[in-house]
Amino acid sequence: MASETETGQITGTKDKDYDIIWFVEQCLSNVLRLEMYSKDAERDGDTELAEFFRRAQGESRKGAEQGKEMLRKRLVG
C-alpha cells in the first residue's frame, strides 16, 4: 500500500508536511460542514444544538489556523 511506504519520493512532499496539509484541509472542511449543521439546527429551533455546532466550528477554525501557522514555519525553514 502506497500510504504505508510513501515518504515523499512519489508526491515530492514529506509525510509530515503532507500530514499538516491534510489536517488543515480537514479542519476547514469541518468548518464548512458545521455551518450547515448549525443552520439545520437553527431552522428546527434547536438553539442548544446550533450553539454546540458553532463551538465545534470555532475549534475546527482554530485548528486550521494553528496548522497553517505550523506549516508556514516549516516551509520557510
LUMZA-677858 format. One record per atom (N, C-alpha, C, O): atom name; z, y, x; residue in three letters. Coordinates in steps of 0.2 Angstrom, whole numbers, padded with zeros to 4 digits. Layout:
N
NUPA / name / Z / Y / X / resn
NUPA / CA / Z / Y / X / ALA
...
END
This chain:
77
NUPA / name / Z / Y / X / resn
NUPA / N / 0000 / -0006 / 0004 / MET
NUPA / CA / 0000 / 0000 / 0000 / MET
NUPA / C / 0000 / 0006 / 0004 / MET
NUPA / O / 0004 / 0007 / 0009 / MET
NUPA / N / -0005 / 0011 / 0003 / ALA
NUPA / CA / -0005 / 0017 / 0007 / ALA
NUPA / C / 0001 / 0021 / 0008 / ALA
NUPA / O / 0003 / 0024 / 0013 / ALA
NUPA / N / 0004 / 0022 / 0002 / SER
NUPA / CA / 0010 / 0026 / 0002 / SER
NUPA / C / 0016 / 0024 / 0006 / SER
NUPA / O / 0020 / 0028 / 0008 / SER
NUPA / N / 0016 / 0017 / 0008 / GLU
NUPA / CA / 0021 / 0015 / 0012 / GLU
NUPA / C / 0020 / 0016 / 0020 / GLU
NUPA / O / 0024 / 0016 / 0024 / GLU
NUPA / N / 0013 / 0017 / 0021 / THR
NUPA / CA / 0011 / 0017 / 0028 / THR
NUPA / C / 0008 / 0024 / 0030 / THR
NUPA / O / 0008 / 0025 / 0036 / THR
NUPA / N / 0007 / 0028 / 0025 / GLU
NUPA / CA / 0004 / 0034 / 0027 / GLU
NUPA / C / 0009 / 0039 / 0030 / GLU
NUPA / O / 0014 / 0040 / 0027 / GLU
NUPA / N / 0007 / 0041 / 0036 / THR
NUPA / CA / 0011 / 0046 / 0039 / THR
NUPA / C / 0007 / 0052 / 0042 / THR
NUPA / O / 0009 / 0056 / 0046 / THR
NUPA / N / 0002 / 0054 / 0038 / GLY
NUPA / CA / -0002 / 0060 / 0040 / GLY
NUPA / C / -0009 / 0058 / 0043 / GLY
NUPA / O / -0013 / 0063 / 0043 / GLY
NUPA / N / -0010 / 0052 / 0045 / GLN
NUPA / CA / -0017 / 0051 / 0048 / GLN
NUPA / C / -0022 / 0051 / 0043 / GLN
NUPA / O / -0028 / 0053 / 0044 / GLN
NUPA / N / -0021 / 0049 / 0037 / ILE
NUPA / CA / -0026 / 0049 / 0031 / ILE
NUPA / C / -0026 / 0056 / 0028 / ILE
NUPA / O / -0032 / 0059 / 0028 / ILE
NUPA / N / -0021 / 0059 / 0026 / THR
NUPA / CA / -0021 / 0065 / 0022 / THR
NUPA / C / -0021 / 0071 / 0027 / THR
NUPA / O / -0023 / 0077 / 0025 / THR
NUPA / N / -0019 / 0071 / 0033 / GLY
NUPA / CA / -0018 / 0076 / 0038 / GLY
NUPA / C / -0012 / 0080 / 0036 / GLY
NUPA / O / -0011 / 0086 / 0039 / GLY
NUPA / N / -0007 / 0078 / 0032 / THR
NUPA / CA / -0001 / 0081 / 0030 / THR
NUPA / C / 0005 / 0076 / 0032 / THR
NUPA / O / 0005 / 0071 / 0029 / THR
NUPA / N / 0010 / 0078 / 0036 / LYS
NUPA / CA / 0015 / 0074 / 0037 / LYS
NUPA / C / 0019 / 0072 / 0031 / LYS
NUPA / O / 0019 / 0076 / 0026 / LYS
NUPA / N / 0022 / 0066 / 0030 / ASP
NUPA / CA / 0025 / 0064 / 0024 / ASP
NUPA / C / 0030 / 0069 / 0022 / ASP
NUPA / O / 0031 / 0071 / 0016 / ASP
NUPA / N / 0034 / 0071 / 0027 / LYS
NUPA / CA / 0040 / 0076 / 0025 / LYS
NUPA / C / 0037 / 0082 / 0022 / LYS
NUPA / O / 0040 / 0085 / 0017 / LYS
NUPA / N / 0032 / 0085 / 0024 / ASP
NUPA / CA / 0029 / 0091 / 0021 / ASP
NUPA / C / 0026 / 0089 / 0015 / ASP
NUPA / O / 0026 / 0093 / 0010 / ASP
NUPA / N / 0022 / 0084 / 0014 / TYR
NUPA / CA / 0019 / 0082 / 0008 / TYR
NUPA / C / 0025 / 0081 / 0003 / TYR
NUPA / O / 0024 / 0083 / -0003 / TYR
NUPA / N / 0031 / 0078 / 0005 / ASP
NUPA / CA / 0036 / 0077 / 0000 / ASP
NUPA / C / 0039 / 0084 / -0003 / ASP
NUPA / O / 0040 / 0084 / -0009 / ASP
NUPA / N / 0039 / 0089 / 0002 / ILE
NUPA / CA / 0041 / 0095 / -0001 / ILE
NUPA / C / 0036 / 0098 / -0006 / ILE
NUPA / O / 0038 / 0101 / -0011 / ILE
NUPA / N / 0030 / 0097 / -0004 / ILE
NUPA / CA / 0025 / 0100 / -0008 / ILE
NUPA / C / 0025 / 0096 / -0015 / ILE
NUPA / O / 0025 / 0100 / -0020 / ILE
NUPA / N / 0026 / 0090 / -0015 / TRP
NUPA / CA / 0027 / 0086 / -0021 / TRP
NUPA / C / 0033 / 0088 / -0025 / TRP
NUPA / O / 0032 / 0089 / -0031 / TRP
NUPA / N / 0038 / 0089 / -0022 / PHE
NUPA / CA / 0044 / 0091 / -0025 / PHE
NUPA / C / 0043 / 0098 / -0029 / PHE
NUPA / O / 0045 / 0099 / -0035 / PHE
NUPA / N / 0040 / 0103 / -0025 / VAL
NUPA / CA / 0039 / 0109 / -0028 / VAL
NUPA / C / 0034 / 0109 / -0034 / VAL
NUPA / O / 0036 / 0112 / -0040 / VAL
NUPA / N / 0029 / 0105 / -0034 / GLU
NUPA / CA / 0024 / 0104 / -0039 / GLU
NUPA / C / 0028 / 0101 / -0045 / GLU
NUPA / O / 0027 / 0103 / -0051 / GLU
NUPA / N / 0032 / 0096 / -0044 / GLN
NUPA / CA / 0036 / 0093 / -0050 / GLN
NUPA / C / 0041 / 0098 / -0053 / GLN
NUPA / O / 0042 / 0098 / -0059 / GLN
NUPA / N / 0044 / 0102 / -0049 / CYS
NUPA / CA / 0049 / 0107 / -0052 / CYS
NUPA / C / 0045 / 0112 / -0056 / CYS
NUPA / O / 0047 / 0113 / -0062 / CYS
NUPA / N / 0039 / 0114 / -0054 / LEU
NUPA / CA / 0035 / 0119 / -0058 / LEU
NUPA / C / 0032 / 0115 / -0064 / LEU
NUPA / O / 0032 / 0119 / -0069 / LEU
NUPA / N / 0031 / 0109 / -0063 / SER
NUPA / CA / 0028 / 0106 / -0069 / SER
NUPA / C / 0034 / 0105 / -0075 / SER
NUPA / O / 0033 / 0106 / -0081 / SER
NUPA / N / 0040 / 0104 / -0072 / ASN
NUPA / CA / 0046 / 0103 / -0077 / ASN
NUPA / C / 0047 / 0110 / -0080 / ASN
NUPA / O / 0049 / 0110 / -0086 / ASN
NUPA / N / 0046 / 0116 / -0076 / VAL
NUPA / CA / 0047 / 0122 / -0079 / VAL
NUPA / C / 0042 / 0123 / -0085 / VAL
NUPA / O / 0044 / 0126 / -0091 / VAL
NUPA / N / 0036 / 0121 / -0084 / LEU
NUPA / CA / 0031 / 0122 / -0090 / LEU
NUPA / C / 0033 / 0117 / -0096 / LEU
NUPA / O / 0033 / 0119 / -0101 / LEU
NUPA / N / 0035 / 0111 / -0094 / ARG
NUPA / CA / 0036 / 0106 / -0099 / ARG
NUPA / C / 0042 / 0108 / -0103 / ARG
NUPA / O / 0043 / 0108 / -0109 / ARG
NUPA / N / 0048 / 0111 / -0100 / LEU
NUPA / CA / 0054 / 0113 / -0103 / LEU
NUPA / C / 0053 / 0119 / -0107 / LEU
NUPA / O / 0057 / 0120 / -0112 / LEU
NUPA / N / 0048 / 0123 / -0106 / GLU
NUPA / CA / 0046 / 0129 / -0110 / GLU
NUPA / C / 0044 / 0126 / -0117 / GLU
NUPA / O / 0046 / 0129 / -0122 / GLU
NUPA / N / 0040 / 0121 / -0117 / MET
NUPA / CA / 0038 / 0118 / -0123 / MET
NUPA / C / 0043 / 0115 / -0127 / MET
NUPA / O / 0044 / 0116 / -0133 / MET
NUPA / N / 0048 / 0111 / -0123 / TYR
NUPA / CA / 0053 / 0108 / -0126 / TYR
NUPA / C / 0058 / 0113 / -0130 / TYR
NUPA / O / 0060 / 0112 / -0135 / TYR
NUPA / N / 0059 / 0119 / -0126 / SER
NUPA / CA / 0064 / 0124 / -0129 / SER
NUPA / C / 0061 / 0127 / -0135 / SER
NUPA / O / 0065 / 0128 / -0140 / SER
NUPA / N / 0054 / 0128 / -0135 / LYS
NUPA / CA / 0051 / 0131 / -0141 / LYS
NUPA / C / 0051 / 0126 / -0147 / LYS
NUPA / O / 0052 / 0128 / -0153 / LYS
NUPA / N / 0050 / 0120 / -0145 / ASP
NUPA / CA / 0051 / 0115 / -0151 / ASP
NUPA / C / 0058 / 0115 / -0154 / ASP
NUPA / O / 0059 / 0115 / -0160 / ASP
NUPA / N / 0063 / 0115 / -0150 / ALA
NUPA / CA / 0070 / 0115 / -0152 / ALA
NUPA / C / 0071 / 0122 / -0156 / ALA
NUPA / O / 0074 / 0122 / -0162 / ALA
NUPA / N / 0069 / 0127 / -0154 / GLU
NUPA / CA / 0069 / 0134 / -0157 / GLU
NUPA / C / 0066 / 0134 / -0164 / GLU
NUPA / O / 0069 / 0136 / -0169 / GLU
NUPA / N / 0060 / 0131 / -0164 / ARG
NUPA / CA / 0056 / 0130 / -0170 / ARG
NUPA / C / 0060 / 0126 / -0176 / ARG
NUPA / O / 0060 / 0127 / -0182 / ARG
NUPA / N / 0064 / 0121 / -0173 / ASP
NUPA / CA / 0068 / 0117 / -0178 / ASP
NUPA / C / 0075 / 0120 / -0179 / ASP
NUPA / O / 0079 / 0117 / -0183 / ASP
NUPA / N / 0076 / 0126 / -0176 / GLY
NUPA / CA / 0083 / 0129 / -0177 / GLY
NUPA / C / 0088 / 0127 / -0173 / GLY
NUPA / O / 0094 / 0128 / -0175 / GLY
NUPA / N / 0087 / 0123 / -0168 / ASP
NUPA / CA / 0092 / 0120 / -0164 / ASP
NUPA / C / 0093 / 0124 / -0158 / ASP
NUPA / O / 0090 / 0122 / -0152 / ASP
NUPA / N / 0097 / 0129 / -0158 / THR
NUPA / CA / 0098 / 0134 / -0153 / THR
NUPA / C / 0102 / 0130 / -0147 / THR
NUPA / O / 0101 / 0132 / -0141 / THR
NUPA / N / 0107 / 0126 / -0149 / GLU
NUPA / CA / 0110 / 0122 / -0143 / GLU
NUPA / C / 0106 / 0118 / -0139 / GLU
NUPA / O / 0106 / 0119 / -0133 / GLU
NUPA / N / 0101 / 0115 / -0142 / LEU
NUPA / CA / 0096 / 0111 / -0138 / LEU
NUPA / C / 0091 / 0116 / -0134 / LEU
NUPA / O / 0089 / 0114 / -0128 / LEU
NUPA / N / 0089 / 0121 / -0137 / ALA
NUPA / CA / 0085 / 0126 / -0134 / ALA
NUPA / C / 0088 / 0129 / -0128 / ALA
NUPA / O / 0085 / 0129 / -0123 / ALA
NUPA / N / 0094 / 0130 / -0129 / GLU
NUPA / CA / 0098 / 0133 / -0123 / GLU
NUPA / C / 0099 / 0128 / -0117 / GLU
NUPA / O / 0098 / 0130 / -0111 / GLU
NUPA / N / 0100 / 0122 / -0119 / PHE
NUPA / CA / 0100 / 0116 / -0114 / PHE
NUPA / C / 0094 / 0116 / -0110 / PHE
NUPA / O / 0094 / 0115 / -0104 / PHE
NUPA / N / 0088 / 0116 / -0114 / PHE
NUPA / CA / 0082 / 0116 / -0110 / PHE
NUPA / C / 0081 / 0122 / -0106 / PHE
NUPA / O / 0078 / 0121 / -0101 / PHE
NUPA / N / 0083 / 0128 / -0108 / ARG
NUPA / CA / 0082 / 0134 / -0104 / ARG
NUPA / C / 0086 / 0133 / -0098 / ARG
NUPA / O / 0084 / 0136 / -0093 / ARG
NUPA / N / 0092 / 0131 / -0098 / ARG
NUPA / CA / 0096 / 0130 / -0092 / ARG
NUPA / C / 0093 / 0125 / -0088 / ARG
NUPA / O / 0093 / 0126 / -0082 / ARG
NUPA / N / 0090 / 0120 / -0090 / ALA
NUPA / CA / 0087 / 0115 / -0086 / ALA
NUPA / C / 0081 / 0118 / -0083 / ALA
NUPA / O / 0079 / 0117 / -0077 / ALA
NUPA / N / 0077 / 0122 / -0087 / GLN
NUPA / CA / 0071 / 0126 / -0084 / GLN
NUPA / C / 0073 / 0130 / -0078 / GLN
NUPA / O / 0070 / 0130 / -0073 / GLN
NUPA / N / 0079 / 0134 / -0079 / GLY
NUPA / CA / 0081 / 0138 / -0074 / GLY
NUPA / C / 0083 / 0134 / -0067 / GLY
NUPA / O / 0081 / 0136 / -0062 / GLY
NUPA / N / 0086 / 0128 / -0068 / GLU
NUPA / CA / 0087 / 0124 / -0062 / GLU
NUPA / C / 0081 / 0121 / -0059 / GLU
NUPA / O / 0080 / 0121 / -0053 / GLU
NUPA / N / 0076 / 0120 / -0063 / SER
NUPA / CA / 0069 / 0117 / -0060 / SER
NUPA / C / 0066 / 0123 / -0057 / SER
NUPA / O / 0063 / 0122 / -0051 / SER
NUPA / N / 0066 / 0129 / -0060 / ARG
NUPA / CA / 0063 / 0135 / -0056 / ARG
NUPA / C / 0067 / 0136 / -0050 / ARG
NUPA / O / 0064 / 0138 / -0045 / ARG
NUPA / N / 0073 / 0136 / -0050 / LYS
NUPA / CA / 0077 / 0137 / -0043 / LYS
NUPA / C / 0075 / 0132 / -0038 / LYS
NUPA / O / 0075 / 0133 / -0032 / LYS
NUPA / N / 0074 / 0125 / -0040 / GLY
NUPA / CA / 0072 / 0120 / -0036 / GLY
NUPA / C / 0066 / 0122 / -0033 / GLY
NUPA / O / 0064 / 0120 / -0027 / GLY
NUPA / N / 0061 / 0124 / -0037 / ALA
NUPA / CA / 0054 / 0126 / -0034 / ALA
NUPA / C / 0055 / 0131 / -0029 / ALA
NUPA / O / 0051 / 0131 / -0024 / ALA
NUPA / N / 0059 / 0136 / -0031 / GLU
NUPA / CA / 0059 / 0142 / -0026 / GLU
NUPA / C / 0062 / 0140 / -0019 / GLU
NUPA / O / 0060 / 0142 / -0014 / GLU
NUPA / N / 0067 / 0135 / -0020 / GLN
NUPA / CA / 0071 / 0133 / -0014 / GLN
NUPA / C / 0066 / 0129 / -0010 / GLN
NUPA / O / 0065 / 0129 / -0003 / GLN
NUPA / N / 0062 / 0124 / -0013 / GLY
NUPA / CA / 0057 / 0120 / -0010 / GLY
NUPA / C / 0051 / 0124 / -0007 / GLY
NUPA / O / 0049 / 0123 / -0001 / GLY
NUPA / N / 0049 / 0130 / -0010 / LYS
NUPA / CA / 0044 / 0134 / -0007 / LYS
NUPA / C / 0046 / 0137 / -0001 / LYS
NUPA / O / 0043 / 0138 / 0004 / LYS
NUPA / N / 0053 / 0140 / -0001 / GLU
NUPA / CA / 0056 / 0143 / 0005 / GLU
NUPA / C / 0056 / 0138 / 0011 / GLU
NUPA / O / 0054 / 0140 / 0016 / GLU
NUPA / N / 0058 / 0132 / 0009 / MET
NUPA / CA / 0059 / 0127 / 0015 / MET
NUPA / C / 0052 / 0125 / 0018 / MET
NUPA / O / 0051 / 0125 / 0024 / MET
NUPA / N / 0047 / 0125 / 0013 / LEU
NUPA / CA / 0040 / 0123 / 0016 / LEU
NUPA / C / 0038 / 0129 / 0020 / LEU
NUPA / O / 0034 / 0128 / 0025 / LEU
NUPA / N / 0039 / 0135 / 0017 / ARG
NUPA / CA / 0036 / 0141 / 0021 / ARG
NUPA / C / 0039 / 0141 / 0028 / ARG
NUPA / O / 0036 / 0142 / 0033 / ARG
NUPA / N / 0046 / 0140 / 0029 / LYS
NUPA / CA / 0049 / 0140 / 0035 / LYS
NUPA / C / 0046 / 0134 / 0040 / LYS
NUPA / O / 0045 / 0136 / 0046 / LYS
NUPA / N / 0045 / 0129 / 0037 / ARG
NUPA / CA / 0042 / 0123 / 0041 / ARG
NUPA / C / 0035 / 0124 / 0043 / ARG
NUPA / O / 0033 / 0122 / 0048 / ARG
NUPA / N / 0031 / 0127 / 0039 / LEU
NUPA / CA / 0024 / 0128 / 0041 / LEU
NUPA / C / 0023 / 0133 / 0046 / LEU
NUPA / O / 0018 / 0133 / 0049 / LEU
NUPA / N / 0027 / 0138 / 0046 / VAL
NUPA / CA / 0026 / 0144 / 0050 / VAL
NUPA / C / 0028 / 0141 / 0057 / VAL
NUPA / O / 0025 / 0143 / 0062 / VAL
NUPA / N / 0033 / 0137 / 0058 / GLY
NUPA / CA / 0036 / 0135 / 0064 / GLY
NUPA / C / 0032 / 0129 / 0068 / GLY
NUPA / O / 0034 / 0127 / 0073 / GLY
END
